[in-house]
Structures are given as C-alpha cells and as structure tokens.
Amino acid sequence: QVRLVESGGGLVQAGGSLRLSCVVPPSTDIVRIDDMAWYRQAPGKQRELVASMSSRGTANYADSAKNRFGISRLSAKYTVYLQMTSLTPEDTATYYCNADIYTVRREIQNYWGQGIQVTVSS
C-alpha cells in the first residue's frame, strides 16, 4: 500500500519560516517515484500548486512561491521538502504532498498525503 506522510506544519508568525517534509514509506508496490509536488488549499479556495520537482530535479514554482519557497528531494529516501520563508498570512492553508508513482501494476498512479496545516499569524 502506498501512502504519503507529511510533517512540519504548525503556527508561525509573519516573516517566519517552516519546513514541510513528505515521506513515502517503502512499499513493495513502488517501482519508482516520478514527479513530487506540494499543493495548498486555503478555506473557501481551490487547491493550488505551490511547487513541484521532477525525478531529475527540475523545479517549478507558483508565482506566489518564487523567491520565498524552495522544494528539494532526497530521491533515495522517497522524501520531498518544502522550505518556506518570509511567510505571510496569505500562506495560511492546508498543504498537501502529491506524487506520481510508477507501481508494480505497470502504471503511474497519483497519490495525495492527508494534508498538514500551516497557519501564519500577523
């Protein structure tokens, strides 16, 4: 069974920093992990992409995340991080880890973590 486990969220003051982590525990279902990404969803808003990184290390960022957030991966450990700096109340949301995983069933399936809350106080 494949699952994604997020950690690192919490409450932080405006201007502060947080690092989110997402681990995909080893599973016999997994052949490889392709793209990994972070999304977020604020109350009353649609879920949006924050940042993504391919298995080769190519990163993409939403405009709101550029120059403030950094995504990185430890491919050997099935882990992706999101380092967030200069946080503002507008960054308050539930953050979700997402991954495209090629499984033993010879297909790429998309998986979501359970979500983790980030709250930025003014």
C-alpha positions in Angstrom: 0.0 0.0 0.0 1.3 3.4 -1.0 0.9 6.4 1.3 2.4 9.8 1.7 3.2 11.1 5.2 3.6 14.9 5.8 5.1 16.7 8.7 6.4 20.0 9.8 3.4 22.2 9.7 2.2 24.5 12.5 1.8 28.0 13.6 4.3 30.7 12.8 4.4 34.5 12.9 4.5 36.5 9.7 8.0 36.7 8.4 8.9 33.4 9.8 9.9 30.1 8.2 8.8 26.5 8.2 10.0 23.3 6.5 7.5 20.7 5.4 8.5 17.2 4.9 6.8 14.4 3.0 8.0 10.8 3.2 6.7 7.9 1.1 7.3 4.9 3.2 8.9 2.0 1.3 6.3 -0.3 -0.3 6.6 -3.4 -2.5 4.1 -1.7 -4.8 6.5 1.1 -5.7 8.8 0.8 -8.7 9.8 4.4 -8.8 8.6 7.9 -7.9 8.3 10.4 -10.7 7.2 14.0 -10.0 6.6 15.1 -6.5 4.8 18.3 -5.5 3.3 20.4 -2.9 -0.2 21.9 -3.2 -2.2 24.0 -0.8 -5.8 24.8 -0.2 -7.0 27.8 1.8 -10.5 27.9 3.3 -13.0 28.7 0.5 -10.4 28.5 -2.2 -9.4 25.8 -4.7 -6.4 23.7 -4.2 -3.4 25.2 -6.0 0.1 24.0 -6.9 2.8 25.5 -4.8 5.9 23.8 -6.2 6.9 20.6 -8.0 10.1 18.7 -8.7 10.7 16.1 -11.3 12.8 13.0 -10.5 15.6 14.6 -12.4 15.5 17.7 -10.1 13.7 20.2 -12.3 11.7 22.5 -10.1 8.7 24.6 -10.8 7.0 27.2 -8.6 3.8 29.1 -8.4 4.4 32.9 -8.7 3.4 33.3 -5.1 6.2 30.9 -4.0 9.0 32.1 -6.2 11.9 33.6 -4.3 10.4 32.6 -1.0 9.9 28.8 -1.1 12.3 26.0 -2.1 11.5 22.5 -3.0 14.0 19.7 -2.7 14.1 15.9 -2.8 16.0 13.0 -1.4 15.2 10.5 -4.1 16.9 7.6 -2.4 14.7 8.2 0.7 11.5 8.9 -1.2 11.3 12.3 0.5 10.4 15.8 -0.6 10.8 19.0 1.3 9.3 22.4 1.1 11.3 25.2 2.7 9.1 28.2 3.2 10.5 31.6 4.2 9.1 35.1 4.6 5.7 33.7 5.3 2.6 35.9 5.3 -0.9 35.3 6.5 -1.9 34.6 2.8 0.2 31.5 3.0 -2.2 30.0 5.6 -3.6 26.8 4.2 -3.6 23.1 4.4 -0.6 21.8 2.5 -0.7 18.6 0.6 2.1 16.4 -0.7 1.5 14.8 -4.1 3.4 12.2 -6.0 3.2 10.3 -9.3 4.3 6.8 -8.6 5.0 4.0 -11.0 3.8 0.8 -9.4 4.3 -2.9 -9.9 1.0 -2.8 -11.8 2.9 -1.1 -14.6 1.0 2.2 -14.3 1.6 5.6 -13.0 -0.8 6.5 -10.2 -1.2 9.8 -8.4 -1.2 9.9 -4.7 -2.0 12.5 -2.1 -1.0 13.0 1.5 -3.5 13.6 4.2 -2.6 17.3 4.4 -0.9 19.4 7.0 -2.0 22.8 8.4 0.2 25.8 8.1 -1.1 28.9 9.9 0.7 32.3 9.7 -0.3 34.9 12.2 0.0 38.6 11.5 
